[in-house]
Amino acid sequence: MKRTIALVVALCLLTGFAVAQKKNAVLGKIPITLEAQFHQALVNIETDYAKSKYGATLKVIDGQFKSDVAIDAVNNFISQKVDGIILHTMDPAVLDQCIKAAHAAGIPISTFYNEPATKANPHVQINEIVTSREMGVIAAKMWKQWYPNKPIKVGIIDYLNVEHAMQQRSNPFIEGVKSVDPKAEVVSRLDGAGSSEKSLAAAQDMLQAHPEVNIVYGANADHALAGLAAFENAGRGKAVNGKCLTEIFVGTDATEAELLKLFNPNSSFKITQGLQPKANAEAEIDTMMKMVNKQLAWDKWVEIPTKDIIFTYWANKVADGSAFLNGQYFMKVDLAAQLAKLGVK
C-alpha cells in the first residue's frame, strides 16, 4: 500500500513538473554589442539552443554599447510581453533600472557579465580574474627569461569607462605581471572603447609617448589586434621562432584572427584567453528558462559561473586553436591550413 501511494505521489510530481514547463516561450536578448565576434556567436548559439532544447524563440536587439539603447530595448521587450529578458549592458545603475522595470511588469530578467548595483536577480558571470592574472604572470616570466636586464614596461588598451571589465581583465593582468616583477611599471593605459579605430589610434599614441613599452595588453580582440597593427605599421610586433623582439602582445577573446597571430612564430602576439560562447550561451538560456519555469527565483542574487581558456604560443598546438573555434563558435576552421597559405609552417 505504501509503495502504491509513493508511486502515485511520484507520478503526480512528474506530471506537475511537466505541466510547469513553459512551451513556446519568447525571450528577449540584449547583447552589449553585435560588433564583436564573441557576441555575434553568443546570440547565434543562444537562438539555436533555446529552440532545440526548450522550443523557445529568442528575439535580439543590439545594445550598441549604449545605455539609452539598452533601456529602450528592455522597454520594447516589456511592451511585447516576452516571457523573459537577458540583458548585458555596462552601467550598474542602468541595469538596476531595467531590472526594476521588468520585475514591475512581471517579467523575469537575468544579467550577463556586468553586475547591477543592487544584486537582486540571477546573473551569469565569466570568471576572468584568474585567467587574466595568469596571462600577466606568463607574459612577465617570458620577458624576464628573454631579456632579464630590460625593465618591464606595460601598456594597456582598456575599457576605461567599464569598471567591471577592468576588474575582471586589465587589473588582474597587471597584478599578474607585478607578482613576477614588483618593479614592472604601467607606462600607458589608454581607452580602446571596444573599437578597432579607437584602439589603433590609442596604440599609435602609446608608441609615440612610450616607445619603451614591451608588454601590451588589449582588453578585447579589437583592442589587441588594432594595437598590434599599429605596432606592425611602425616596424614592430615581430618575433623569431616565437621569441618576441620588442614586445609581447596579449589579448582577450581568442578569435580566429587572434589565434592566427598567436600561432604565427613571426608575430609578437603570443597570449590570449578564449571566451567560450557555447558555454556562456547555454548557461544564459538554461538560467532564463529556470526563471521562466519558476525553478529559480527572479529576485534573489545567484551567480552562475563560466570560465575562459588560456592560449599561448608555447603551451598550445595549432590544433588546439582549431578545436576551440570549431567547438565553441561552431566554425569550420583549419588554422594550420590558413597559416600554411600565409607561408607559416
C-alpha positions as CSV (number, residue, x, y, z in Angstrom):
1,M,0.0,0.0,0.0
2,K,2.8,2.4,1.0
3,R,4.6,1.6,-2.2
4,T,1.5,2.3,-4.3
5,I,1.0,5.7,-2.6
6,A,4.6,6.6,-3.1
7,L,4.3,5.7,-6.8
8,V,1.2,7.9,-7.2
9,V,3.0,10.8,-5.4
10,A,5.9,10.4,-7.7
11,L,3.7,10.4,-10.8
12,C,1.9,13.5,-9.6
13,L,5.2,15.3,-9.1
14,L,6.4,14.3,-12.5
15,T,3.2,15.4,-14.1
16,G,3.3,18.7,-12.2
17,F,6.9,19.2,-13.3
18,A,5.9,18.6,-17.0
19,V,2.9,21.0,-16.7
20,A,5.2,23.7,-15.2
21,Q,7.4,23.8,-18.3
22,K,6.7,26.9,-20.4
23,K,6.1,25.9,-24.1
24,N,6.8,28.2,-27.0
25,A,8.4,30.8,-24.7
26,V,9.6,34.1,-26.3
27,L,12.8,35.5,-24.8
28,G,14.4,38.9,-25.4
29,K,18.2,39.2,-25.6
30,I,20.1,42.4,-25.5
31,P,23.9,41.9,-26.1
32,I,26.2,44.8,-25.2
33,T,27.2,45.0,-28.9
34,L,27.0,42.9,-32.0
35,E,30.2,44.3,-33.5
36,A,32.3,41.8,-31.6
37,Q,32.6,38.2,-33.0
38,F,32.1,36.7,-29.5
39,H,28.7,38.4,-29.1
40,Q,27.7,37.5,-32.6
41,A,28.4,33.9,-31.9
42,L,26.8,34.1,-28.5
43,V,23.4,35.2,-29.8
44,N,23.5,32.7,-32.7
45,I,24.2,29.8,-30.4
46,E,21.6,31.0,-27.9
47,T,19.0,31.2,-30.7
48,D,19.6,27.7,-31.8
49,Y,20.0,26.3,-28.2
50,A,16.8,27.9,-27.0
51,K,14.8,26.5,-29.8
52,S,16.3,23.0,-29.8
53,K,16.2,22.4,-26.1
54,Y,13.2,24.4,-24.9
55,G,11.2,25.2,-28.0
56,A,11.7,28.9,-27.2
57,T,12.2,31.8,-29.6
58,L,14.9,34.3,-29.0
59,K,14.5,37.9,-30.2
60,V,17.6,40.0,-30.3
61,I,18.1,43.8,-30.1
62,D,21.7,45.1,-30.4
63,G,22.6,47.2,-27.3
64,Q,25.2,49.1,-29.4
65,F,27.3,49.7,-26.3
66,K,24.9,52.5,-25.3
67,S,22.9,52.7,-22.1
68,D,19.9,54.5,-23.7
69,V,19.7,51.9,-26.4
70,A,19.7,49.1,-23.8
71,I,16.9,50.9,-21.8
72,D,14.8,51.3,-24.9
73,A,15.3,47.6,-25.8
74,V,14.2,46.5,-22.4
75,N,11.1,48.7,-22.7
76,N,10.5,47.3,-26.2
77,F,10.6,43.7,-24.9
78,I,8.3,44.6,-22.0
79,S,5.8,46.1,-24.4
80,Q,5.9,42.8,-26.4
81,K,5.2,40.9,-23.1
82,V,8.1,38.5,-23.7
83,D,8.5,35.6,-21.2
84,G,12.0,36.6,-20.1
85,I,14.8,39.1,-20.8
86,I,18.5,38.5,-20.9
87,L,20.5,41.8,-20.5
88,H,24.1,42.7,-21.0
89,T,25.0,46.4,-20.6
90,M,27.7,48.2,-18.8
91,D,26.2,50.7,-16.4
92,P,25.2,49.2,-13.0
93,A,22.6,51.9,-12.4
94,V,21.0,51.3,-15.8
95,L,21.0,47.5,-15.1
96,D,19.1,48.3,-11.8
97,Q,16.6,50.5,-13.7
98,C,15.9,47.8,-16.3
99,I,15.6,45.0,-13.7
100,K,13.0,47.1,-11.7
101,A,11.0,47.8,-14.9
102,A,11.0,44.2,-15.9
103,H,10.0,43.0,-12.4
104,A,7.2,45.6,-12.2
105,A,5.9,44.1,-15.5
106,G,6.1,40.6,-14.1
107,I,8.9,39.6,-16.5
108,P,12.0,37.7,-15.2
109,I,15.3,39.3,-16.2
110,S,18.8,37.9,-15.9
111,T,22.1,39.8,-16.4
112,F,25.4,38.8,-18.0
113,Y,29.0,39.8,-17.2
114,N,28.4,43.3,-15.9
115,E,26.8,43.3,-12.5
116,P,23.9,45.6,-11.4
117,A,24.4,47.8,-8.4
118,T,21.6,46.2,-6.5
119,K,22.1,42.5,-6.7
120,A,18.5,41.2,-6.9
121,N,18.5,38.8,-9.9
122,P,20.2,35.7,-11.3
123,H,23.5,36.6,-13.1
124,V,25.8,34.7,-15.4
125,Q,29.4,35.7,-14.8
126,I,32.5,34.8,-16.7
127,N,35.3,34.4,-14.1
128,E,38.1,36.1,-15.9
129,I,40.1,37.2,-12.9
130,V,42.1,34.0,-12.6
131,T,42.9,33.7,-16.3
132,S,43.7,37.4,-16.7
133,R,46.1,37.3,-13.8
134,E,47.8,34.2,-15.2
135,M,48.3,35.8,-18.5
136,G,50.2,38.6,-16.8
137,V,52.3,36.0,-15.0
138,I,53.1,34.2,-18.2
139,A,54.0,37.4,-20.1
140,A,56.3,38.7,-17.4
141,K,58.1,35.4,-17.0
142,M,58.7,35.1,-20.7
143,W,60.0,38.7,-20.9
144,K,62.3,38.1,-17.9
145,Q,63.6,34.9,-19.4
146,W,64.4,36.5,-22.7
147,Y,65.5,40.0,-21.5
148,P,66.4,39.9,-17.8
149,N,68.2,43.3,-18.0
150,K,65.3,45.1,-19.7
151,P,62.8,46.5,-17.2
152,I,59.2,45.6,-17.8
153,K,57.1,48.5,-19.2
154,V,53.4,47.7,-19.6
155,G,50.9,49.3,-22.0
156,I,47.2,48.7,-21.7
157,I,44.5,49.3,-24.3
158,D,41.5,49.2,-22.0
159,Y,37.8,49.7,-21.3
160,L,38.4,52.8,-19.2
161,N,34.7,53.5,-18.9
162,V,33.7,50.0,-17.9
163,E,34.8,49.4,-14.3
164,H,33.7,45.8,-14.3
165,A,35.8,44.9,-17.3
166,M,38.9,46.4,-15.7
167,Q,38.2,44.5,-12.5
168,Q,37.9,41.2,-14.5
169,R,40.6,41.8,-17.1
170,S,43.2,44.6,-17.0
171,N,43.6,45.0,-13.3
172,P,44.3,41.2,-12.6
173,F,46.6,41.2,-15.7
174,I,48.7,44.0,-14.1
175,E,48.7,42.2,-10.8
176,G,50.0,39.1,-12.5
177,V,52.8,41.0,-14.1
178,K,53.8,42.6,-10.8
179,S,53.7,39.3,-9.0
180,V,56.6,38.3,-11.1
181,D,58.3,41.6,-11.1
182,P,57.2,44.2,-8.5
183,K,59.3,46.8,-10.3
184,A,57.2,46.4,-13.5
185,E,55.7,49.8,-14.5
186,V,52.4,50.6,-16.3
187,V,53.6,53.4,-18.5
188,S,50.5,53.8,-20.6
189,R,46.8,53.0,-20.1
190,L,44.5,54.2,-22.9
191,D,40.9,53.7,-23.8
192,G,40.0,51.4,-26.7
193,A,36.3,51.7,-26.1
194,G,35.6,48.4,-27.8
195,S,36.5,50.0,-31.2
196,S,39.2,49.0,-33.7
197,E,39.6,52.5,-34.9
198,K,40.0,54.0,-31.4
199,S,42.3,51.2,-30.4
200,L,44.6,51.8,-33.4
201,A,44.8,55.5,-32.5
202,A,45.5,54.6,-28.8
203,A,48.3,52.3,-29.8
204,Q,49.8,54.9,-32.1
205,D,49.7,57.4,-29.2
206,M,51.2,54.8,-26.9
207,L,54.1,54.2,-29.3
208,Q,54.8,57.9,-29.7
209,A,54.7,58.7,-26.0
210,H,56.3,55.4,-24.7
211,P,58.3,53.6,-27.3
212,E,59.9,51.6,-24.4
213,V,56.7,49.6,-23.8
214,N,57.4,45.9,-24.0
215,I,54.3,44.1,-22.7
216,V,51.0,45.3,-24.3
217,Y,47.6,44.0,-23.2
218,G,44.4,44.5,-25.2
219,A,41.2,44.1,-23.1
220,N,39.4,42.5,-26.1
221,A,40.3,41.3,-29.6
222,D,39.7,44.6,-31.3
223,H,41.9,46.4,-28.7
224,A,44.7,43.8,-29.1
225,L,44.6,43.3,-32.9
226,A,44.3,47.0,-33.7
227,G,47.0,47.8,-31.3
228,L,49.2,45.1,-32.9
229,A,48.5,46.6,-36.3
230,A,49.8,50.0,-35.1
231,F,53.0,48.4,-33.8
232,E,53.4,46.4,-37.1
233,N,53.0,49.6,-39.1
234,A,55.8,51.1,-37.0
235,G,58.1,48.1,-37.8
236,R,57.5,46.3,-34.5
237,G,55.2,43.5,-33.5
238,K,57.7,40.9,-34.7
239,A,59.1,37.6,-33.3
240,V,61.6,35.0,-34.5
241,N,60.6,31.4,-33.8
242,G,58.2,32.5,-31.2
243,K,60.7,34.8,-29.4
244,C,59.3,38.4,-29.3
245,L,61.8,41.0,-30.4
246,T,60.5,44.3,-29.0
247,E,57.3,43.4,-27.1
248,I,54.8,40.7,-26.1
249,F,51.2,41.3,-27.2
250,V,48.4,39.8,-25.1
251,G,44.7,39.7,-26.0
252,T,41.3,38.6,-24.9
253,D,38.7,36.6,-26.9
254,A,40.7,34.1,-28.8
255,T,39.0,34.9,-32.1
256,E,40.2,33.3,-35.4
257,A,42.2,36.5,-36.2
258,E,43.9,36.4,-32.8
259,L,44.8,32.8,-32.9
260,L,46.2,33.1,-36.4
261,K,48.6,35.8,-35.0
262,L,49.2,33.8,-31.8
263,F,50.4,30.7,-33.7
264,N,52.5,32.6,-36.2
265,P,56.1,32.3,-34.9
266,N,56.9,35.7,-36.6
267,S,54.3,37.7,-34.7
268,S,54.7,39.2,-31.2
269,F,51.1,38.3,-30.4
270,K,51.6,35.3,-28.2
271,I,49.0,35.1,-25.4
272,T,45.2,35.3,-25.2
273,Q,42.2,34.0,-23.2
274,G,39.3,32.3,-25.0
275,L,35.8,33.4,-24.2
276,Q,33.5,30.4,-24.7
277,P,30.3,31.5,-26.5
278,K,28.8,28.0,-26.4
279,A,29.3,27.5,-22.7
280,N,28.0,31.0,-22.0
281,A,25.1,30.8,-24.3
282,E,23.9,27.5,-22.7
283,A,24.4,29.0,-19.2
284,E,22.3,32.1,-20.1
285,I,19.4,30.2,-21.7
286,D,19.3,27.5,-19.0
287,T,19.3,30.2,-16.3
288,M,16.5,32.1,-18.0
289,M,14.3,29.0,-18.6
290,K,14.6,28.1,-15.0
291,M,13.3,31.5,-14.1
292,V,10.5,31.3,-16.7
293,N,9.5,27.9,-15.3
294,K,9.7,29.2,-11.7
295,Q,12.5,26.9,-10.8
296,L,14.8,29.8,-9.9
297,A,13.7,32.9,-8.0
298,W,13.6,36.1,-10.1
299,D,14.5,38.5,-7.2
300,K,17.4,36.5,-5.5
301,W,21.0,37.1,-6.4
302,V,22.7,33.9,-7.6
303,E,25.8,33.9,-9.7
304,I,26.2,31.2,-12.4
305,P,29.9,31.0,-13.2
306,T,31.6,30.2,-16.5
307,K,35.3,30.4,-17.4
308,D,37.8,31.3,-20.0
309,I,40.6,29.2,-21.5
310,I,44.2,30.5,-21.8
311,F,46.1,30.0,-25.1
312,T,49.8,30.6,-25.5
313,Y,52.2,30.0,-28.4
314,W,54.4,27.9,-26.2
315,A,51.9,25.7,-24.4
316,N,49.3,25.1,-27.1
317,K,49.3,23.5,-30.5
318,V,47.6,24.9,-33.6
319,A,45.1,22.0,-33.5
320,D,44.0,23.3,-30.0
321,G,43.0,26.6,-31.5
322,S,41.1,25.0,-34.3
323,A,39.3,22.7,-31.9
324,F,38.3,25.7,-29.7
325,L,36.9,27.7,-32.6
326,N,35.0,24.7,-34.1
327,G,33.7,23.6,-30.7
328,Q,32.7,27.0,-29.2
329,Y,31.9,29.0,-32.3
330,F,30.7,26.2,-34.5
331,M,33.1,27.3,-37.2
332,K,34.8,25.1,-39.8
333,V,38.3,26.4,-39.3
334,D,41.7,24.8,-40.1
335,L,44.2,27.2,-38.6
336,A,47.1,25.1,-39.8
337,A,45.9,25.3,-43.4
338,Q,45.4,29.1,-43.1
339,L,48.8,29.6,-41.7
340,A,50.3,27.5,-44.5
341,K,48.7,29.8,-47.0
342,L,50.5,32.7,-45.2
343,G,53.8,30.8,-45.6
344,V,53.9,29.8,-42.0
345,K,54.9,26.3,-41.1
